[in-house]
Amino acid sequence: MGGALDPVVATGRNLVRSALTDLAPGSRVVVAVSGGADSLALAAVTAFVADREAYDLSAVIVDHQLQRESSTVAARAADQLASLAVSAQVVTVDVGTAGGPEASARRARYEALERTGADAILLAHTLDDQAETVLLGLGRGSGPRSIAGMAPVDGMLRRPFLGLRRAETEQICRAYDLQWWTDPHNSDPAYRRSRVRGEAMPVLEDVLGGGVAEALARTADQVRSDNAYLDELAGAVEDGDRVPTLLALPAALRSRVLRRHALEAGADGSALTAAHVAELDRLVTDWHGQVRIELPGGIACVREGDSLSYVRTPVGG
């Protein structure tokens, strides 16, 4: 890349550098690459940072086998990464059906990435992705956890591009002379996120006079901060399985304590919804002899007197 440094490239590099400041030289960093503009741009700027900071950088290209040309797309992405001097591994996964195709593909992808043993895994979600996530959460009425969107740091997962627009990642690719792939699923109306991206967001931007994506992303940041504080308070509650203790808590804390205990008991966090937590709350605040509340993950919550306990759900109910 010759000539004057593109300011968006500089911004991308700074975002990645900031996301990795806690890592020591030699730390293993993996970039998740699909072949799209977002992930190729992330790989490009991360290669620069990794070279300067002496990180052990590689990329993983997950082939979900959901499209006939998926292997060709993966190979082309590997070639693009080779031009950046980034070694890449193509991992083929079998996508299940639980929770729908998008959720199943995401779960298979994350499992493949986590098996790399990396110190940090970089994901290329952008501000546009964040805005769409918040809007989808609002539409589902999923509560503050969904509206909080995606966290910049979630364990080993890091999302340095949450402050960049999708168009800016394309600008980075052009600066590096990278040819990105456009996933046809991104414009397929069969997928709800695609319709939000192609139909709902443009209408909202037009009706509200622009700035909607940025406003939704700011909302996510604000809600996530509030959630973190309330979760911290909930984590300090003792005897959280006792009804008198739970009744004395504000509803916002009580729901978090109930959710935390359910997860610790083995409930499936990816399937545990606000509706499940509301039913748990009814065991505390509106108990009329309910026998138990079934939860995803093969467990149930039972109230006996003034105590809540969790049991494995017998086969067949």
SULCORDA-V193680 format. One record per helix or strand of 3 or more residues. SS is the DSSP state (A for helix, B for strand). FROM is the first residue (numbers start at 1). TO is the last residue. If there is no record, write none. Layout:
# SULCORDA-V193680
ss: [SS & SS]
from: [FROM & FROM]
to: [TO & TO]
This chain:
# SULCORDA-V193680
ss: [A & B & A & B & A & B & A & B & A & A & A & A & A & A & A & A & A & A & B & B & B]
from: [7 & 28 & 37 & 56 & 70 & 88 & 101 & 120 & 127 & 144 & 160 & 166 & 184 & 192 & 212 & 243 & 251 & 274 & 293 & 299 & 307]
to: [19 & 33 & 53 & 63 & 82 & 92 & 114 & 122 & 140 & 147 & 163 & 175 & 187 & 207 & 235 & 247 & 265 & 285 & 295 & 304 & 312]
